[in-house]
Amino acid sequence: MENRKVKIVEPNKGKHIAVAGDINTILASKEDTGGTYSFIEAKVFPGGGPIPHIQTREHEGFYIIEGQLTFNVDGHVFEAKPGAFVNVPPNVLHSFKNETNETAKIIILLSPPGMEHLFVEVGLESSNNSVRPPPFSDAQKQKLSRLASKYGMEIRP
């Protein structure tokens, strides 16, 4: 699955997907990187963040650029501020939440890639990554529950 095509994404471009009240901008997908990783910029609005879940395939790295997030990784709760990096290996229960009044911006690295396709399947494409999206609808939550196992994800509400 080698890809020798260079990809350049200008600021505020990429595929913006509203998922669970956040905006995930896919900057590099599985197809862009020859199946080696995916690279996502996420804007986590106040109150935002994913529900507790386990990914059975991916290492997921989070790098905080702006704002602050409260992570819960395997029962360990901590505040992650700009410059912090969190690596979550497969099969570890984790979640994070923006408990502040400011939008947080993070980079998410997934390896191996593919989880970004789940975001596309359950989220809504957005033309603007600065506008807070609507909350996750019941239909989207149900779709996430239905599709999670296809992507090796276990939801733990």
Secondary structure as a PSIPRED ss2 file (coil, helix, strand):
# PSIPRED VFORMAT (PSIPRED V4.0)

   1 M C   1.000  0.000  0.000
   2 E C   1.000  0.000  0.000
   3 N C   1.000  0.000  0.000
   4 R C   1.000  0.000  0.000
   5 K C   1.000  0.000  0.000
   6 V C   1.000  0.000  0.000
   7 K C   1.000  0.000  0.000
   8 I C   1.000  0.000  0.000
   9 V C   1.000  0.000  0.000
  10 E C   1.000  0.000  0.000
  11 P C   1.000  0.000  0.000
  12 N C   1.000  0.000  0.000
  13 K C   1.000  0.000  0.000
  14 G C   1.000  0.000  0.000
  15 K E   0.000  0.000  1.000
  16 H E   0.000  0.000  1.000
  17 I E   0.000  0.000  1.000
  18 A E   0.000  0.000  1.000
  19 V E   0.000  0.000  1.000
  20 A C   1.000  0.000  0.000
  21 G C   1.000  0.000  0.000
  22 D E   0.000  0.000  1.000
  23 I E   0.000  0.000  1.000
  24 N E   0.000  0.000  1.000
  25 T E   0.000  0.000  1.000
  26 I E   0.000  0.000  1.000
  27 L E   0.000  0.000  1.000
  28 A E   0.000  0.000  1.000
  29 S C   1.000  0.000  0.000
  30 K C   1.000  0.000  0.000
  31 E C   1.000  0.000  0.000
  32 D C   1.000  0.000  0.000
  33 T C   1.000  0.000  0.000
  34 G C   1.000  0.000  0.000
  35 G C   1.000  0.000  0.000
  36 T C   1.000  0.000  0.000
  37 Y C   1.000  0.000  0.000
  38 S E   0.000  0.000  1.000
  39 F E   0.000  0.000  1.000
  40 I E   0.000  0.000  1.000
  41 E E   0.000  0.000  1.000
  42 A E   0.000  0.000  1.000
  43 K E   0.000  0.000  1.000
  44 V E   0.000  0.000  1.000
  45 F C   1.000  0.000  0.000
  46 P C   1.000  0.000  0.000
  47 G C   1.000  0.000  0.000
  48 G C   1.000  0.000  0.000
  49 G C   1.000  0.000  0.000
  50 P C   1.000  0.000  0.000
  51 I C   1.000  0.000  0.000
  52 P C   1.000  0.000  0.000
  53 H E   0.000  0.000  1.000
  54 I E   0.000  0.000  1.000
  55 Q E   0.000  0.000  1.000
  56 T C   1.000  0.000  0.000
  57 R C   1.000  0.000  0.000
  58 E C   1.000  0.000  0.000
  59 H E   0.000  0.000  1.000
  60 E E   0.000  0.000  1.000
  61 G E   0.000  0.000  1.000
  62 F E   0.000  0.000  1.000
  63 Y E   0.000  0.000  1.000
  64 I E   0.000  0.000  1.000
  65 I E   0.000  0.000  1.000
  66 E E   0.000  0.000  1.000
  67 G C   1.000  0.000  0.000
  68 Q C   1.000  0.000  0.000
  69 L E   0.000  0.000  1.000
  70 T E   0.000  0.000  1.000
  71 F E   0.000  0.000  1.000
  72 N E   0.000  0.000  1.000
  73 V E   0.000  0.000  1.000
  74 D C   1.000  0.000  0.000
  75 G C   1.000  0.000  0.000
  76 H E   0.000  0.000  1.000
  77 V E   0.000  0.000  1.000
  78 F E   0.000  0.000  1.000
  79 E E   0.000  0.000  1.000
  80 A E   0.000  0.000  1.000
  81 K C   1.000  0.000  0.000
  82 P C   1.000  0.000  0.000
  83 G C   1.000  0.000  0.000
  84 A C   1.000  0.000  0.000
  85 F E   0.000  0.000  1.000
  86 V E   0.000  0.000  1.000
  87 N E   0.000  0.000  1.000
  88 V E   0.000  0.000  1.000
  89 P C   1.000  0.000  0.000
  90 P C   1.000  0.000  0.000
  91 N C   1.000  0.000  0.000
  92 V C   1.000  0.000  0.000
  93 L C   1.000  0.000  0.000
  94 H E   0.000  0.000  1.000
  95 S E   0.000  0.000  1.000
  96 F E   0.000  0.000  1.000
  97 K E   0.000  0.000  1.000
  98 N C   1.000  0.000  0.000
  99 E C   1.000  0.000  0.000
 100 T C   1.000  0.000  0.000
 101 N C   1.000  0.000  0.000
 102 E C   1.000  0.000  0.000
 103 T C   1.000  0.000  0.000
 104 A E   0.000  0.000  1.000
 105 K E   0.000  0.000  1.000
 106 I E   0.000  0.000  1.000
 107 I E   0.000  0.000  1.000
 108 I E   0.000  0.000  1.000
 109 L E   0.000  0.000  1.000
 110 L E   0.000  0.000  1.000
 111 S E   0.000  0.000  1.000
 112 P C   1.000  0.000  0.000
 113 P C   1.000  0.000  0.000
 114 G C   1.000  0.000  0.000
 115 M H   0.000  1.000  0.000
 116 E H   0.000  1.000  0.000
 117 H H   0.000  1.000  0.000
 118 L H   0.000  1.000  0.000
 119 F H   0.000  1.000  0.000
 120 V H   0.000  1.000  0.000
 121 E H   0.000  1.000  0.000
 122 V H   0.000  1.000  0.000
 123 G C   1.000  0.000  0.000
 124 L E   0.000  0.000  1.000
 125 E E   0.000  0.000  1.000
 126 S E   0.000  0.000  1.000
 127 S C   1.000  0.000  0.000
 128 N C   1.000  0.000  0.000
 129 N C   1.000  0.000  0.000
 130 S C   1.000  0.000  0.000
 131 V C   1.000  0.000  0.000
 132 R C   1.000  0.000  0.000
 133 P C   1.000  0.000  0.000
 134 P C   1.000  0.000  0.000
 135 P C   1.000  0.000  0.000
 136 F C   1.000  0.000  0.000
 137 S C   1.000  0.000  0.000
 138 D H   0.000  1.000  0.000
 139 A H   0.000  1.000  0.000
 140 Q H   0.000  1.000  0.000
 141 K H   0.000  1.000  0.000
 142 Q H   0.000  1.000  0.000
 143 K H   0.000  1.000  0.000
 144 L H   0.000  1.000  0.000
 145 S H   0.000  1.000  0.000
 146 R H   0.000  1.000  0.000
 147 L H   0.000  1.000  0.000
 148 A H   0.000  1.000  0.000
 149 S H   0.000  1.000  0.000
 150 K H   0.000  1.000  0.000
 151 Y H   0.000  1.000  0.000
 152 G C   1.000  0.000  0.000
 153 M E   0.000  0.000  1.000
 154 E E   0.000  0.000  1.000
 155 I E   0.000  0.000  1.000
 156 R C   1.000  0.000  0.000
 157 P C   1.000  0.000  0.000
